[in-house]
């Protein structure tokens, strides 16, 4: 009986970013072919279970990490998740830490975002049709944020509740002067994939929140004062993503509704 109750929920959607191209705890995973009006998603969604709970995993950068942040078909990715009945979405993303206390290995559940991207397809509103002006005062779904924080506590993983994510264009990393600007604007961390993904999820009515994994000090900060080490990023990411998967292992037991 308990397993039937678990599987009666709508699937939980998880979008994996750099450092999380697969979920080791996703069982009985199978690819799902999904057609969208916006073309093909980055990769076929994987439908399976995490400890008996329906879960759909989609790798944001595609199999083999082939899509740069500005090349990702965000609309197709989110449409594909909704097409397989996903309503709740967790985004996993790596970021650089701007705020002094957000050093490598820190895990954050951001509550605000600033968009510095350009030229990306950022709405589902058809050209020539009525424009959709979504409310974006609080960009992340609060019930999902609380669910993530509770899961981290249950997993015994320290996590920072809140912070402002600066979404930059990429794929290059930022200059020290650009990071100074982001800090003056009120940003606490910097990444490249938060937008338009966050806004598109809101347009589709998805309950979307993010886990931001700090894998390096932002340019000009801390150990990145002179340069950013990609070798260090890979090492931190590998260890931090194991912690993220422990959080995801707990989040399926927490009902955010």
Secondary structure, DSSP 8 states (H G I E B T S, - for coil): -HHHHHHTS--EEEEE-TT-S--TT-EEEEEE----TT---SS-EEEEEETTEEEEEEETTTTTT---GGG--HHHHHHHHHHTT--EEEEEEEEEE-STT--TT-EEE--EEEE---SS------TTS-------SS-S-HHHHHHHHHHHHHHT---EE--EEEE---SS---HHHHHHHHHHT-SEEESSSTTHHHHHHHTT-EEEEEEEEEEE-TTSGGGSS---HHHHHHHHHHHHHHHHHHHHHHTT----
